[in-house]
Amino acid sequence: MVKIVASGKCVNTTDEWNVVLHAGYNGSPTPADLVLLAQVAAEAWKTAIFTSPVGALISHLCTLDFVTVSQLDTAGHTVAQGVNIGAIPYAATTGSANALPSEVAVCVSNLTARTGRSYRGRSYIAGFTVGAVTPGGTMDVGAAQELATAFAGLVLEINTNGSLIAGMGTVVVGVLSTKLGISSPITLCKVGTTFDVQRRRRNSAAEVYFSASV
């Protein structure tokens, strides 16, 4: 299987985001094939997430900078050096600059045809603007549906175009269980309207304090 990591900047130049996907295949890929798969994944991210309608809800200060592909064994260990497709960078140019804090993210639940913790995964998407927020502080229902549809399209595009690479064979993006040593195909992408907070981003944020004497 392979690990596909998309990464970039959130709403400033120091805070990074990354989303990890895993994919199974039945071919015998060469390093050149992994480069092609990274290119496929980069294009999928551009068209599915960083282009309208979802792209219009992501700040233009949020960028896609790199896509890395690494070949893994069944235990999830890297067995071939990752391929890093850099110098993208690509921004959601239609989104406003009024972004939510970078530690605020929307969770995409990636579900498979089977139940249990080993058969579901999560991807966190940051960089949304205030335009995606309702007066009640939740994500707009239309925006949530658009993200679910877009992320499913991202998975489908990697599956479809990745499978056109001769050395890859059939590519299927799935949820990796290192415990079971298998990757189960993603069949449903679900997005809720409650925003999540990623503590690692909050803890790494540069903060300026103000005080007042009593």
TIMAR-193013 format. One record per residue (C-alpha): residue number from 1; residue in three letters; x, y, z. Coordinates in nm, 3 decimals. Layout:
N
i=NUM | aa=ALA | xx=X | yy=Y | zz=Z
...
This chain:
214
i=1 | aa=MET | xx=0.000 | yy=0.000 | zz=0.000
i=2 | aa=VAL | xx=0.100 | yy=0.364 | zz=-0.022
i=3 | aa=LYS | xx=0.066 | yy=0.663 | zz=0.208
i=4 | aa=ILE | xx=-0.044 | yy=0.986 | zz=0.040
i=5 | aa=VAL | xx=0.022 | yy=1.300 | zz=0.245
i=6 | aa=ALA | xx=-0.107 | yy=1.638 | zz=0.131
i=7 | aa=SER | xx=0.030 | yy=1.936 | zz=0.321
i=8 | aa=GLY | xx=0.047 | yy=2.311 | zz=0.312
i=9 | aa=LYS | xx=0.008 | yy=2.631 | zz=0.511
i=10 | aa=CYS | xx=-0.300 | yy=2.738 | zz=0.701
i=11 | aa=VAL | xx=-0.364 | yy=3.107 | zz=0.743
i=12 | aa=ASN | xx=-0.009 | yy=3.212 | zz=0.816
i=13 | aa=THR | xx=0.339 | yy=3.111 | zz=0.706
i=14 | aa=THR | xx=0.430 | yy=2.910 | zz=1.016
i=15 | aa=ASP | xx=0.131 | yy=2.684 | zz=1.078
i=16 | aa=GLU | xx=0.110 | yy=2.375 | zz=0.859
i=17 | aa=TRP | xx=-0.174 | yy=2.136 | zz=0.786
i=18 | aa=ASN | xx=-0.153 | yy=1.783 | zz=0.655
i=19 | aa=VAL | xx=-0.399 | yy=1.511 | zz=0.564
i=20 | aa=VAL | xx=-0.291 | yy=1.147 | zz=0.535
i=21 | aa=LEU | xx=-0.467 | yy=0.897 | zz=0.310
i=22 | aa=HIS | xx=-0.374 | yy=0.535 | zz=0.243
i=23 | aa=ALA | xx=-0.433 | yy=0.341 | zz=-0.075
i=24 | aa=GLY | xx=-0.403 | yy=-0.022 | zz=-0.173
i=25 | aa=TYR | xx=-0.291 | yy=-0.136 | zz=-0.519
i=26 | aa=ASN | xx=-0.232 | yy=-0.465 | zz=-0.698
i=27 | aa=GLY | xx=0.052 | yy=-0.367 | zz=-0.932
i=28 | aa=SER | xx=0.430 | yy=-0.341 | zz=-0.903
i=29 | aa=PRO | xx=0.499 | yy=0.033 | zz=-0.902
i=30 | aa=THR | xx=0.834 | yy=0.183 | zz=-0.985
i=31 | aa=PRO | xx=0.961 | yy=0.509 | zz=-0.831
i=32 | aa=ALA | xx=0.839 | yy=0.683 | zz=-1.147
i=33 | aa=ASP | xx=0.490 | yy=0.542 | zz=-1.088
i=34 | aa=LEU | xx=0.490 | yy=0.686 | zz=-0.736
i=35 | aa=VAL | xx=0.577 | yy=1.026 | zz=-0.881
i=36 | aa=LEU | xx=0.279 | yy=0.997 | zz=-1.117
i=37 | aa=LEU | xx=0.052 | yy=0.899 | zz=-0.829
i=38 | aa=ALA | xx=0.168 | yy=1.204 | zz=-0.632
i=39 | aa=GLN | xx=0.081 | yy=1.419 | zz=-0.932
i=40 | aa=VAL | xx=-0.261 | yy=1.256 | zz=-0.955
i=41 | aa=ALA | xx=-0.325 | yy=1.320 | zz=-0.585
i=42 | aa=ALA | xx=-0.212 | yy=1.683 | zz=-0.615
i=43 | aa=GLU | xx=-0.453 | yy=1.744 | zz=-0.900
i=44 | aa=ALA | xx=-0.732 | yy=1.572 | zz=-0.706
i=45 | aa=TRP | xx=-0.674 | yy=1.803 | zz=-0.408
i=46 | aa=LYS | xx=-0.676 | yy=2.107 | zz=-0.635
i=47 | aa=THR | xx=-0.999 | yy=2.019 | zz=-0.813
i=48 | aa=ALA | xx=-1.193 | yy=1.867 | zz=-0.522
i=49 | aa=ILE | xx=-1.096 | yy=2.081 | zz=-0.224
i=50 | aa=PHE | xx=-0.926 | yy=2.400 | zz=-0.345
i=51 | aa=THR | xx=-1.174 | yy=2.476 | zz=-0.622
i=52 | aa=SER | xx=-1.529 | yy=2.606 | zz=-0.582
i=53 | aa=PRO | xx=-1.767 | yy=2.525 | zz=-0.423
i=54 | aa=VAL | xx=-1.550 | yy=2.411 | zz=-0.127
i=55 | aa=GLY | xx=-1.260 | yy=2.629 | zz=-0.239
i=56 | aa=ALA | xx=-1.482 | yy=2.936 | zz=-0.203
i=57 | aa=LEU | xx=-1.517 | yy=2.855 | zz=0.167
i=58 | aa=ILE | xx=-1.142 | yy=2.815 | zz=0.229
i=59 | aa=SER | xx=-0.924 | yy=3.119 | zz=0.287
i=60 | aa=HIS | xx=-0.699 | yy=3.215 | zz=-0.002
i=61 | aa=LEU | xx=-0.424 | yy=3.231 | zz=0.262
i=62 | aa=CYS | xx=-0.451 | yy=2.852 | zz=0.298
i=63 | aa=THR | xx=-0.230 | yy=2.673 | zz=0.045
i=64 | aa=LEU | xx=-0.158 | yy=2.326 | zz=-0.085
i=65 | aa=ASP | xx=0.223 | yy=2.306 | zz=-0.096
i=66 | aa=PHE | xx=0.329 | yy=1.941 | zz=-0.119
i=67 | aa=VAL | xx=0.201 | yy=1.592 | zz=-0.188
i=68 | aa=THR | xx=0.415 | yy=1.305 | zz=-0.064
i=69 | aa=VAL | xx=0.373 | yy=0.940 | zz=-0.163
i=70 | aa=SER | xx=0.548 | yy=0.661 | zz=0.029
i=71 | aa=GLN | xx=0.531 | yy=0.288 | zz=-0.029
i=72 | aa=LEU | xx=0.442 | yy=0.087 | zz=0.283
i=73 | aa=ASP | xx=0.438 | yy=-0.273 | zz=0.397
i=74 | aa=THR | xx=0.128 | yy=-0.429 | zz=0.557
i=75 | aa=ALA | xx=0.237 | yy=-0.307 | zz=0.902
i=76 | aa=GLY | xx=0.241 | yy=0.052 | zz=0.778
i=77 | aa=HIS | xx=0.620 | yy=0.086 | zz=0.769
i=78 | aa=THR | xx=0.786 | yy=0.275 | zz=0.486
i=79 | aa=VAL | xx=0.972 | yy=0.045 | zz=0.248
i=80 | aa=ALA | xx=1.042 | yy=0.294 | zz=-0.030
i=81 | aa=GLN | xx=1.147 | yy=0.654 | zz=-0.009
i=82 | aa=GLY | xx=0.863 | yy=0.900 | zz=-0.034
i=83 | aa=VAL | xx=0.813 | yy=1.111 | zz=-0.341
i=84 | aa=ASN | xx=0.756 | yy=1.477 | zz=-0.268
i=85 | aa=ILE | xx=0.588 | yy=1.684 | zz=-0.537
i=86 | aa=GLY | xx=0.669 | yy=2.038 | zz=-0.438
i=87 | aa=ALA | xx=0.653 | yy=2.385 | zz=-0.587
i=88 | aa=ILE | xx=0.281 | yy=2.357 | zz=-0.629
i=89 | aa=PRO | xx=0.179 | yy=2.588 | zz=-0.426
i=90 | aa=TYR | xx=-0.191 | yy=2.623 | zz=-0.485
i=91 | aa=ALA | xx=-0.439 | yy=2.843 | zz=-0.299
i=92 | aa=ALA | xx=-0.814 | yy=2.859 | zz=-0.283
i=93 | aa=THR | xx=-0.808 | yy=3.191 | zz=-0.466
i=94 | aa=THR | xx=-1.183 | yy=3.256 | zz=-0.443
i=95 | aa=GLY | xx=-1.198 | yy=3.231 | zz=-0.063
i=96 | aa=SER | xx=-1.184 | yy=3.541 | zz=0.157
i=97 | aa=ALA | xx=-0.905 | yy=3.621 | zz=0.400
i=98 | aa=ASN | xx=-1.141 | yy=3.607 | zz=0.698
i=99 | aa=ALA | xx=-1.035 | yy=3.264 | zz=0.815
i=100 | aa=LEU | xx=-1.117 | yy=3.080 | zz=1.133
i=101 | aa=PRO | xx=-0.820 | yy=3.015 | zz=1.367
i=102 | aa=SER | xx=-0.595 | yy=2.752 | zz=1.215
i=103 | aa=GLU | xx=-0.654 | yy=2.511 | zz=1.505
i=104 | aa=VAL | xx=-1.024 | yy=2.504 | zz=1.413
i=105 | aa=ALA | xx=-1.088 | yy=2.227 | zz=1.160
i=106 | aa=VAL | xx=-1.372 | yy=2.030 | zz=1.008
i=107 | aa=CYS | xx=-1.362 | yy=1.654 | zz=1.055
i=108 | aa=VAL | xx=-1.436 | yy=1.425 | zz=0.761
i=109 | aa=SER | xx=-1.525 | yy=1.075 | zz=0.879
i=110 | aa=ASN | xx=-1.406 | yy=0.817 | zz=0.628
i=111 | aa=LEU | xx=-1.621 | yy=0.506 | zz=0.658
i=112 | aa=THR | xx=-1.593 | yy=0.163 | zz=0.500
i=113 | aa=ALA | xx=-1.840 | yy=-0.116 | zz=0.439
i=114 | aa=ARG | xx=-1.744 | yy=-0.274 | zz=0.772
i=115 | aa=THR | xx=-1.803 | yy=-0.157 | zz=1.129
i=116 | aa=GLY | xx=-1.549 | yy=-0.115 | zz=1.408
i=117 | aa=ARG | xx=-1.263 | yy=0.118 | zz=1.493
i=118 | aa=SER | xx=-1.026 | yy=-0.057 | zz=1.253
i=119 | aa=TYR | xx=-1.252 | yy=0.024 | zz=0.961
i=120 | aa=ARG | xx=-1.303 | yy=0.398 | zz=0.996
i=121 | aa=GLY | xx=-1.075 | yy=0.698 | zz=0.976
i=122 | aa=ARG | xx=-1.075 | yy=1.076 | zz=1.008
i=123 | aa=SER | xx=-0.934 | yy=1.362 | zz=0.804
i=124 | aa=TYR | xx=-0.922 | yy=1.717 | zz=0.938
i=125 | aa=ILE | xx=-0.957 | yy=2.008 | zz=0.696
i=126 | aa=ALA | xx=-0.846 | yy=2.353 | zz=0.816
i=127 | aa=GLY | xx=-0.858 | yy=2.699 | zz=0.666
i=128 | aa=PHE | xx=-1.233 | yy=2.755 | zz=0.643
i=129 | aa=THR | xx=-1.357 | yy=3.112 | zz=0.644
i=130 | aa=VAL | xx=-1.626 | yy=3.275 | zz=0.854
i=131 | aa=GLY | xx=-1.855 | yy=3.230 | zz=0.554
i=132 | aa=ALA | xx=-1.889 | yy=2.862 | zz=0.648
i=133 | aa=VAL | xx=-2.015 | yy=2.945 | zz=0.998
i=134 | aa=THR | xx=-2.377 | yy=2.999 | zz=1.102
i=135 | aa=PRO | xx=-2.484 | yy=3.259 | zz=1.360
i=136 | aa=GLY | xx=-2.510 | yy=2.971 | zz=1.606
i=137 | aa=GLY | xx=-2.142 | yy=2.883 | zz=1.568
i=138 | aa=THR | xx=-2.187 | yy=2.560 | zz=1.371
i=139 | aa=MET | xx=-2.088 | yy=2.481 | zz=1.016
i=140 | aa=ASP | xx=-2.340 | yy=2.577 | zz=0.753
i=141 | aa=VAL | xx=-2.533 | yy=2.266 | zz=0.647
i=142 | aa=GLY | xx=-2.478 | yy=2.342 | zz=0.280
i=143 | aa=ALA | xx=-2.105 | yy=2.380 | zz=0.336
i=144 | aa=ALA | xx=-2.094 | yy=2.051 | zz=0.529
i=145 | aa=GLN | xx=-2.265 | yy=1.867 | zz=0.244
i=146 | aa=GLU | xx=-2.037 | yy=2.030 | zz=-0.012
i=147 | aa=LEU | xx=-1.728 | yy=1.918 | zz=0.182
i=148 | aa=ALA | xx=-1.859 | yy=1.561 | zz=0.216
i=149 | aa=THR | xx=-1.930 | yy=1.550 | zz=-0.157
i=150 | aa=ALA | xx=-1.593 | yy=1.705 | zz=-0.243
i=151 | aa=PHE | xx=-1.393 | yy=1.469 | zz=-0.022
i=152 | aa=ALA | xx=-1.572 | yy=1.170 | zz=-0.172
i=153 | aa=GLY | xx=-1.481 | yy=1.315 | zz=-0.512
i=154 | aa=LEU | xx=-1.118 | yy=1.344 | zz=-0.399
i=155 | aa=VAL | xx=-1.111 | yy=0.975 | zz=-0.309
i=156 | aa=LEU | xx=-1.282 | yy=0.876 | zz=-0.633
i=157 | aa=GLU | xx=-1.044 | yy=1.084 | zz=-0.845
i=158 | aa=ILE | xx=-0.737 | yy=0.927 | zz=-0.686
i=159 | aa=ASN | xx=-0.891 | yy=0.581 | zz=-0.735
i=160 | aa=THR | xx=-0.981 | yy=0.645 | zz=-1.098
i=161 | aa=ASN | xx=-0.676 | yy=0.833 | zz=-1.223
i=162 | aa=GLY | xx=-0.433 | yy=0.643 | zz=-1.002
i=163 | aa=SER | xx=-0.553 | yy=0.320 | zz=-1.162
i=164 | aa=LEU | xx=-0.458 | yy=0.457 | zz=-1.504
i=165 | aa=ILE | xx=-0.090 | yy=0.442 | zz=-1.403
i=166 | aa=ALA | xx=0.033 | yy=0.116 | zz=-1.555
i=167 | aa=GLY | xx=0.258 | yy=0.009 | zz=-1.271
i=168 | aa=MET | xx=0.003 | yy=0.077 | zz=-0.998
i=169 | aa=GLY | xx=-0.268 | yy=-0.160 | zz=-1.117
i=170 | aa=THR | xx=-0.596 | yy=-0.088 | zz=-0.940
i=171 | aa=VAL | xx=-0.569 | yy=0.186 | zz=-0.680
i=172 | aa=VAL | xx=-0.821 | yy=0.203 | zz=-0.396
i=173 | aa=VAL | xx=-0.804 | yy=0.466 | zz=-0.121
i=174 | aa=GLY | xx=-0.896 | yy=0.311 | zz=0.211
i=175 | aa=VAL | xx=-0.865 | yy=0.311 | zz=0.588
i=176 | aa=LEU | xx=-0.544 | yy=0.146 | zz=0.708
i=177 | aa=SER | xx=-0.555 | yy=-0.080 | zz=1.011
i=178 | aa=THR | xx=-0.200 | yy=-0.147 | zz=1.129
i=179 | aa=LYS | xx=-0.347 | yy=-0.389 | zz=1.385
i=180 | aa=LEU | xx=-0.505 | yy=-0.604 | zz=1.113
i=181 | aa=GLY | xx=-0.253 | yy=-0.523 | zz=0.840
i=182 | aa=ILE | xx=-0.524 | yy=-0.438 | zz=0.587
i=183 | aa=SER | xx=-0.664 | yy=-0.136 | zz=0.407
i=184 | aa=SER | xx=-1.043 | yy=-0.127 | zz=0.370
i=185 | aa=PRO | xx=-1.190 | yy=0.081 | zz=0.083
i=186 | aa=ILE | xx=-1.358 | yy=0.407 | zz=0.180
i=187 | aa=THR | xx=-1.724 | yy=0.390 | zz=0.077
i=188 | aa=LEU | xx=-1.871 | yy=0.694 | zz=0.254
i=189 | aa=CYS | xx=-1.743 | yy=1.037 | zz=0.359
i=190 | aa=LYS | xx=-1.944 | yy=1.205 | zz=0.634
i=191 | aa=VAL | xx=-1.915 | yy=1.561 | zz=0.769
i=192 | aa=GLY | xx=-2.089 | yy=1.695 | zz=1.079
i=193 | aa=THR | xx=-2.172 | yy=2.057 | zz=1.155
i=194 | aa=THR | xx=-1.970 | yy=2.082 | zz=1.479
i=195 | aa=PHE | xx=-1.622 | yy=2.230 | zz=1.439
i=196 | aa=ASP | xx=-1.326 | yy=2.047 | zz=1.592
i=197 | aa=VAL | xx=-1.015 | yy=2.189 | zz=1.760
i=198 | aa=GLN | xx=-0.675 | yy=2.033 | zz=1.703
i=199 | aa=ARG | xx=-0.478 | yy=2.089 | zz=2.021
i=200 | aa=ARG | xx=-0.138 | yy=2.043 | zz=1.858
i=201 | aa=ARG | xx=-0.204 | yy=2.348 | zz=1.641
i=202 | aa=ARG | xx=-0.332 | yy=2.550 | zz=1.935
i=203 | aa=ASN | xx=-0.029 | yy=2.459 | zz=2.145
i=204 | aa=SER | xx=0.213 | yy=2.559 | zz=1.868
i=205 | aa=ALA | xx=0.044 | yy=2.889 | zz=1.788
i=206 | aa=ALA | xx=0.247 | yy=3.202 | zz=1.855
i=207 | aa=GLU | xx=0.043 | yy=3.404 | zz=2.100
i=208 | aa=VAL | xx=0.065 | yy=3.770 | zz=2.197
i=209 | aa=TYR | xx=-0.054 | yy=3.852 | zz=2.550
i=210 | aa=PHE | xx=-0.207 | yy=4.172 | zz=2.682
i=211 | aa=SER | xx=-0.258 | yy=4.252 | zz=3.048
i=212 | aa=ALA | xx=-0.422 | yy=4.499 | zz=3.281
i=213 | aa=SER | xx=-0.328 | yy=4.567 | zz=3.642
i=214 | aa=VAL | xx=-0.595 | yy=4.540 | zz=3.910
